[in-house]
Amino acid sequence: MQNLIQARKAMHKTQQEVADYLGISRQAYSNYEAGKREPDFDTLLKLGEYFDCSVDYLLGTKNAPAPRGKVTDDDIKFALFDGVPVTDAQYEEVKRFAKYIAEHDIRPKGD
C-alpha cells in the first residue's frame, strides 16, 4: 500500500506512532504497508482520519489524497459490500431503498 507509506511520511510519523494510534503492534502496521495484510474497513477509516485523506487514496484507487469528511460513493460501496464489486444498478437500488426508509421514517421498534 504505497499511498499508506506516502501518507505516513508526509506527516513525518513513524510506523510505531501510527500503530499506537490504531492500538496495534508496529509489526502489524508494518504488514499493512508491506502489503502482507490488508486493514479491515474500521482500520481504514481510522487511517483516513489520522492522515486526513480518503479510504480510496489509501487503497490506491485515487491518486490524490482527497480530504476526509466527504464520504464518497466508493467509500459507501466498500462499507456496505465489504469491498466486493457491485454494479451501478445495485448501488442505485441501495440508494433508492435508503431514500424510501428516510422518507417513511421507518425505524426498528424501540428506537
N, CA and C atoms as an extended XYZ file, in Angstrom:
333
Properties=species:S:1:pos:R:3:atomname:S:1:resname:S:1:resid:I:1 pbc="F F F"
N         0.847       -1.183        0.000 N   MET     1
C         0.000        0.000        0.000 CA  MET     1
C         0.887        1.239        0.000 C   MET     1
N         1.320        1.571       -1.188 N   GLN     2
C         2.264        2.667       -1.364 CA  GLN     2
C         1.723        3.999       -0.832 C   GLN     2
N         0.434        4.253       -1.033 N   ASN     3
C        -0.130        5.521       -0.568 CA  ASN     3
C        -0.153        5.609        0.956 C   ASN     3
N        -0.268        4.477        1.615 N   LEU     4
C        -0.213        4.466        3.074 CA  LEU     4
C         1.160        4.927        3.550 C   LEU     4
N         2.182        4.448        2.891 N   ILE     5
C         3.553        4.869        3.219 CA  ILE     5
C         3.723        6.362        2.962 C   ILE     5
N         3.235        6.816        1.798 N   GLN     6
C         3.365        8.233        1.452 CA  GLN     6
C         2.629        9.120        2.455 C   GLN     6
N         1.435        8.697        2.856 N   ALA     7
C         0.662        9.492        3.819 CA  ALA     7
C         1.401        9.585        5.152 C   ALA     7
N         1.962        8.465        5.585 N   ARG     8
C         2.683        8.464        6.866 CA  ARG     8
C         3.916        9.362        6.788 C   ARG     8
N         4.671        9.239        5.710 N   LYS     9
C         5.892       10.044        5.575 CA  LYS     9
C         5.575       11.523        5.414 C   LYS     9
N         4.467       11.837        4.756 N   ALA    10
C         4.079       13.238        4.582 CA  ALA    10
C         3.787       13.906        5.923 C   ALA    10
N         3.342       13.115        6.891 N   MET    11
C         3.055       13.647        8.219 CA  MET    11
C         4.236       13.477        9.170 C   MET    11
N         5.335       12.945        8.644 N   HIS    12
C         6.557       12.747        9.443 CA  HIS    12
C         6.280       11.885       10.674 C   HIS    12
N         5.527       10.815       10.449 N   LYS    13
C         5.190        9.888       11.530 CA  LYS    13
C         5.967        8.587       11.354 C   LYS    13
N         6.246        7.937       12.447 N   THR    14
C         6.888        6.632       12.401 CA  THR    14
C         5.804        5.552       12.347 C   THR    14
N         6.208        4.365       11.961 N   GLN    15
C         5.269        3.250       11.986 CA  GLN    15
C         4.747        3.034       13.404 C   GLN    15
N         5.611        3.196       14.385 N   GLN    16
C         5.213        2.991       15.773 CA  GLN    16
C         4.139        3.993       16.195 C   GLN    16
N         4.283        5.255       15.771 N   GLU    17
C         3.287        6.271       16.128 CA  GLU    17
C         1.918        5.930       15.541 C   GLU    17
N         1.911        5.482       14.294 N   VAL    18
C         0.641        5.119       13.665 CA  VAL    18
C         0.058        3.874       14.347 C   VAL    18
N         0.907        2.899       14.616 N   ALA    19
C         0.463        1.675       15.285 CA  ALA    19
C        -0.131        2.000       16.658 C   ALA    19
N         0.512        2.895       17.393 N   ASP    20
C        -0.002        3.297       18.706 CA  ASP    20
C        -1.384        3.927       18.573 C   ASP    20
N        -1.565        4.771       17.571 N   TYR    21
C        -2.862        5.402       17.332 CA  TYR    21
C        -3.935        4.344       17.068 C   TYR    21
N        -3.574        3.329       16.295 N   LEU    22
C        -4.521        2.274       15.944 CA  LEU    22
C        -4.716        1.251       17.060 C   LEU    22
N        -3.791        1.238       18.022 N   GLY    23
C        -3.864        0.257       19.100 CA  GLY    23
C        -3.410       -1.128       18.677 C   GLY    23
N        -2.445       -1.164       17.743 N   ILE    24
C        -1.904       -2.433       17.262 CA  ILE    24
C        -0.386       -2.398       17.391 C   ILE    24
N         0.254       -3.518       17.126 N   SER    25
C         1.716       -3.560       17.193 CA  SER    25
C         2.331       -2.891       15.969 C   SER    25
N         3.569       -2.471       16.104 N   ARG    26
C         4.270       -1.881       14.967 CA  ARG    26
C         4.386       -2.904       13.840 C   ARG    26
N         4.604       -4.167       14.187 N   GLN    27
C         4.724       -5.222       13.175 CA  GLN    27
C         3.424       -5.390       12.389 C   GLN    27
N         2.298       -5.340       13.094 N   ALA    28
C         1.003       -5.454       12.412 CA  ALA    28
C         0.828       -4.297       11.431 C   ALA    28
N         1.185       -3.094       11.873 N   TYR    29
C         1.072       -1.938       10.968 CA  TYR    29
C         2.047       -2.072        9.801 C   TYR    29
N         3.246       -2.521       10.081 N   SER    30
C         4.251       -2.723        9.041 CA  SER    30
C         3.737       -3.679        7.961 C   SER    30
N         2.991       -4.680        8.382 N   ASN    31
C         2.411       -5.627        7.418 CA  ASN    31
C         1.422       -4.950        6.482 C   ASN    31
N         0.701       -3.932        6.971 N   TYR    32
C        -0.193       -3.167        6.093 CA  TYR    32
C         0.618       -2.468        5.010 C   TYR    32
N         1.673       -1.790        5.418 N   GLU    33
C         2.491       -1.050        4.447 CA  GLU    33
C         3.173       -1.985        3.454 C   GLU    33
N         3.568       -3.151        3.919 N   ALA    34
C         4.270       -4.105        3.060 CA  ALA    34
C         3.313       -4.881        2.156 C   ALA    34
N         2.017       -4.735        2.388 N   GLY    35
C         1.041       -5.451        1.583 CA  GLY    35
C         0.884       -6.908        1.989 C   GLY    35
N         1.415       -7.279        3.136 N   LYS    36
C         1.291       -8.653        3.624 CA  LYS    36
C        -0.065       -8.907        4.262 C   LYS    36
N        -0.710       -7.822        4.658 N   ARG    37
C        -2.010       -7.914        5.310 CA  ARG    37
C        -2.786       -6.657        4.966 C   ARG    37
N        -4.099       -6.787        4.768 N   GLU    38
C        -4.925       -5.621        4.471 CA  GLU    38
C        -5.708       -5.216        5.717 C   GLU    38
N        -5.744       -3.927        5.998 N   PRO    39
C        -6.530       -3.466        7.142 CA  PRO    39
C        -8.022       -3.670        6.880 C   PRO    39
N        -8.784       -3.920        7.942 N   ASP    40
C       -10.233       -4.031        7.778 CA  ASP    40
C       -10.811       -2.626        7.588 C   ASP    40
N       -12.107       -2.560        7.321 N   PHE    41
C       -12.720       -1.277        6.997 CA  PHE    41
C       -12.610       -0.274        8.139 C   PHE    41
N       -12.854       -0.718        9.368 N   ASP    42
C       -12.757        0.204       10.511 CA  ASP    42
C       -11.353        0.781       10.632 C   ASP    42
N       -10.360       -0.055       10.410 N   THR    43
C        -8.970        0.418       10.467 CA  THR    43
C        -8.691        1.395        9.345 C   THR    43
N        -9.219        1.117        8.155 N   LEU    44
C        -9.045        2.058        7.037 CA  LEU    44
C        -9.671        3.415        7.361 C   LEU    44
N       -10.836        3.396        7.985 N   LEU    45
C       -11.469        4.662        8.373 CA  LEU    45
C       -10.604        5.425        9.366 C   LEU    45
N       -10.050        4.699       10.345 N   LYS    46
C        -9.174        5.342       11.330 CA  LYS    46
C        -7.938        5.913       10.652 C   LYS    46
N        -7.387        5.173        9.704 N   LEU    47
C        -6.201        5.661        8.987 CA  LEU    47
C        -6.544        6.894        8.159 C   LEU    47
N        -7.702        6.884        7.507 N   GLY    48
C        -8.136        8.050        6.746 CA  GLY    48
C        -8.293        9.273        7.636 C   GLY    48
N        -8.830        9.044        8.834 N   GLU    49
C        -8.988       10.133        9.799 CA  GLU    49
C        -7.612       10.640       10.250 C   GLU    49
N        -6.739        9.711       10.569 N   TYR    50
C        -5.412       10.067       11.072 CA  TYR    50
C        -4.615       10.854       10.033 C   TYR    50
N        -4.672       10.382        8.786 N   PHE    51
C        -3.897       11.019        7.719 CA  PHE    51
C        -4.687       12.095        6.974 C   PHE    51
N        -5.947       12.318        7.374 N   ASP    52
C        -6.812       13.307        6.738 CA  ASP    52
C        -6.896       13.079        5.226 C   ASP    52
N        -7.243       11.840        4.860 N   CYS    53
C        -7.387       11.506        3.442 CA  CYS    53
C        -8.499       10.478        3.286 C   CYS    53
N        -8.860       10.202        2.053 N   SER    54
C        -9.940        9.247        1.798 CA  SER    54
C        -9.426        7.816        1.847 C   SER    54
N       -10.359        6.909        2.073 N   VAL    55
C       -10.045        5.485        2.023 CA  VAL    55
C        -9.595        5.119        0.609 C   VAL    55
N       -10.217        5.731       -0.399 N   ASP    56
C        -9.835        5.479       -1.794 CA  ASP    56
C        -8.351        5.743       -2.010 C   ASP    56
N        -7.870        6.832       -1.455 N   TYR    57
C        -6.451        7.161       -1.608 CA  TYR    57
C        -5.584        6.099       -0.944 C   TYR    57
N        -5.953        5.703        0.258 N   LEU    58
C        -5.156        4.701        0.973 CA  LEU    58
C        -5.134        3.374        0.231 C   LEU    58
N        -6.249        3.027       -0.412 N   LEU    59
C        -6.333        1.775       -1.160 CA  LEU    59
C        -5.647        1.858       -2.522 C   LEU    59
N        -5.285        3.074       -2.913 N   GLY    60
C        -4.602        3.244       -4.193 CA  GLY    60
C        -5.520        3.393       -5.384 C   GLY    60
N        -6.826        3.592       -5.138 N   THR    61
C        -7.753        3.758       -6.253 CA  THR    61
C        -7.874        5.213       -6.689 C   THR    61
N        -7.358        6.113       -5.899 N   LYS    62
C        -7.315        7.541       -6.243 CA  LYS    62
C        -5.871        8.014       -6.100 C   LYS    62
N        -5.466        8.896       -6.993 N   ASN    63
C        -4.081        9.362       -6.980 CA  ASN    63
C        -3.823       10.472       -5.976 C   ASN    63
N        -4.826       11.281       -5.725 N   ALA    64
C        -4.634       12.414       -4.815 CA  ALA    64
C        -5.381       12.153       -3.516 C   ALA    64
N        -4.793       12.540       -2.407 N   PRO    65
C        -5.462       12.314       -1.125 CA  PRO    65
C        -6.595       13.306       -0.900 C   PRO    65
N        -7.826       12.905       -1.234 N   ALA    66
C        -8.984       13.768       -1.019 CA  ALA    66
C        -9.168       13.974        0.478 C   ALA    66
N        -9.527       15.177        0.875 N   PRO    67
C        -9.724       15.413        2.309 CA  PRO    67
C       -10.855       14.557        2.848 C   PRO    67
N       -10.682       14.115        4.076 N   ARG    68
C       -11.737       13.319        4.692 CA  ARG    68
C       -12.886       14.248        5.045 C   ARG    68
N       -13.951       13.686        5.505 N   GLY    69
C       -15.123       14.478        5.830 CA  GLY    69
C       -16.176       14.344        4.750 C   GLY    69
N       -15.747       14.142        3.519 N   LYS    70
C       -16.676       13.886        2.433 CA  LYS    70
C       -16.612       12.398        2.131 C   LYS    70
N       -17.683       11.726        2.388 N   VAL    71
C       -17.750       10.297        2.120 CA  VAL    71
C       -18.100       10.112        0.654 C   VAL    71
N       -17.305        9.339       -0.035 N   THR    72
C       -17.532        9.108       -1.456 CA  THR    72
C       -18.417        7.889       -1.667 C   THR    72
N       -18.976        7.766       -2.867 N   ASP    73
C       -19.742        6.575       -3.206 CA  ASP    73
C       -18.891        5.329       -3.066 C   ASP    73
N       -17.616        5.425       -3.433 N   ASP    74
C       -16.725        4.273       -3.301 CA  ASP    74
C       -16.551        3.871       -1.835 C   ASP    74
N       -16.480        4.848       -0.932 N   ASP    75
C       -16.388        4.545        0.499 CA  ASP    75
C       -17.636        3.783        0.964 C   ASP    75
N       -18.800        4.255        0.513 N   ILE    76
C       -20.058        3.622        0.915 CA  ILE    76
C       -20.152        2.209        0.352 C   ILE    76
N       -19.795        2.051       -0.922 N   LYS    77
C       -19.825        0.717       -1.522 CA  LYS    77
C       -18.912       -0.226       -0.766 C   LYS    77
N       -17.738        0.241       -0.409 N   PHE    78
C       -16.796       -0.608        0.323 CA  PHE    78
C       -17.379       -0.995        1.677 C   PHE    78
N       -17.991       -0.044        2.357 N   ALA    79
C       -18.558       -0.317        3.678 CA  ALA    79
C       -19.738       -1.283        3.594 C   ALA    79
N       -20.601       -1.078        2.624 N   LEU    80
C       -21.795       -1.911        2.519 CA  LEU    80
C       -21.512       -3.315        2.008 C   LEU    80
N       -20.552       -3.419        1.115 N   PHE    81
C       -20.330       -4.691        0.441 CA  PHE    81
C       -18.970       -5.298        0.745 C   PHE    81
N       -18.291       -4.761        1.765 N   ASP    82
C       -17.007       -5.303        2.231 CA  ASP    82
C       -16.001       -5.458        1.100 C   ASP    82
N       -15.994       -4.498        0.196 N   GLY    83
C       -15.017       -4.497       -0.879 CA  GLY    83
C       -15.375       -5.354       -2.079 C   GLY    83
N       -16.498       -6.086       -2.016 N   VAL    84
C       -16.928       -6.908       -3.143 CA  VAL    84
C       -17.493       -5.980       -4.213 C   VAL    84
N       -17.057       -6.121       -5.451 N   PRO    85
C       -17.553       -5.230       -6.506 CA  PRO    85
C       -19.066       -5.325       -6.674 C   PRO    85
N       -19.700       -4.179       -6.868 N   VAL    86
C       -21.139       -4.121       -7.125 CA  VAL    86
C       -21.358       -3.284       -8.376 C   VAL    86
N       -22.445       -3.564       -9.041 N   THR    87
C       -22.763       -2.794      -10.240 CA  THR    87
C       -23.377       -1.455       -9.841 C   THR    87
N       -23.362       -0.532      -10.784 N   ASP    88
C       -24.006        0.756      -10.533 CA  ASP    88
C       -25.492        0.569      -10.267 C   ASP    88
N       -26.115       -0.376      -10.974 N   ALA    89
C       -27.547       -0.631      -10.784 CA  ALA    89
C       -27.820       -1.134       -9.367 C   ALA    89
N       -26.982       -2.015       -8.857 N   GLN    90
C       -27.153       -2.500       -7.489 CA  GLN    90
C       -27.011       -1.357       -6.491 C   GLN    90
N       -26.023       -0.523       -6.709 N   TYR    91
C       -25.799        0.597       -5.795 CA  TYR    91
C       -26.974        1.577       -5.847 C   TYR    91
N       -27.500        1.841       -7.023 N   GLU    92
C       -28.657        2.735       -7.151 CA  GLU    92
C       -29.859        2.169       -6.409 C   GLU    92
N       -30.020        0.846       -6.447 N   GLU    93
C       -31.122        0.207       -5.720 CA  GLU    93
C       -30.963        0.407       -4.214 C   GLU    93
N       -29.754        0.302       -3.714 N   VAL    94
C       -29.484        0.535       -2.285 CA  VAL    94
C       -29.828        1.984       -1.937 C   VAL    94
N       -29.450        2.926       -2.782 N   LYS    95
C       -29.746        4.340       -2.513 CA  LYS    95
C       -31.254        4.596       -2.534 C   LYS    95
N       -31.972        3.949       -3.472 N   ARG    96
C       -33.430        4.111       -3.512 CA  ARG    96
C       -34.065        3.574       -2.225 C   ARG    96
N       -33.567        2.437       -1.751 N   PHE    97
C       -34.104        1.861       -0.522 CA  PHE    97
C       -33.827        2.783        0.665 C   PHE    97
N       -32.627        3.323        0.749 N   ALA    98
C       -32.280        4.229        1.845 CA  ALA    98
C       -33.172        5.474        1.812 C   ALA    98
N       -33.429        5.980        0.630 N   LYS    99
C       -34.301        7.150        0.488 CA  LYS    99
C       -35.720        6.808        0.955 C   LYS    99
N       -36.191        5.632        0.577 N   TYR   100
C       -37.525        5.187        0.997 CA  TYR   100
C       -37.611        5.117        2.522 C   TYR   100
N       -36.605        4.533        3.145 N   ILE   101
C       -36.570        4.413        4.608 CA  ILE   101
C       -36.616        5.805        5.245 C   ILE   101
N       -35.819        6.724        4.713 N   ALA   102
C       -35.769        8.081        5.270 CA  ALA   102
C       -37.100        8.804        5.086 C   ALA   102
N       -37.702        8.678        3.903 N   GLU   103
C       -38.952        9.376        3.618 CA  GLU   103
C       -40.114        8.846        4.452 C   GLU   103
N       -40.080        7.583        4.803 N   HIS   104
C       -41.183        6.969        5.543 CA  HIS   104
C       -40.872        6.835        7.031 C   HIS   104
N       -39.742        7.386        7.437 N   ASP   105
C       -39.346        7.389        8.847 CA  ASP   105
C       -39.472        6.004        9.473 C   ASP   105
N       -38.949        5.010        8.767 N   ILE   106
C       -39.015        3.625        9.232 CA  ILE   106
C       -37.825        3.377       10.151 C   ILE   106
N       -38.155        2.956       11.378 N   ARG   107
C       -37.111        2.677       12.370 CA  ARG   107
C       -37.432        1.368       13.071 C   ARG   107
N       -36.399        0.692       13.533 N   PRO   108
C       -36.663       -0.527       14.316 CA  PRO   108
C       -37.433       -0.187       15.574 C   PRO   108
N       -38.268       -1.123       16.022 N   LYS   109
C       -39.025       -0.904       17.262 CA  LYS   109
C       -38.087       -0.705       18.421 C   LYS   109
N       -38.435        0.215       19.296 N   GLY   110
C       -37.629        0.500       20.474 CA  GLY   110
C       -36.695        1.689       20.282 C   GLY   110
N       -36.640        2.257       19.098 N   ASP   111
C       -35.781        3.428       18.842 CA  ASP   111
C       -36.577        4.702       18.897 C   ASP   111
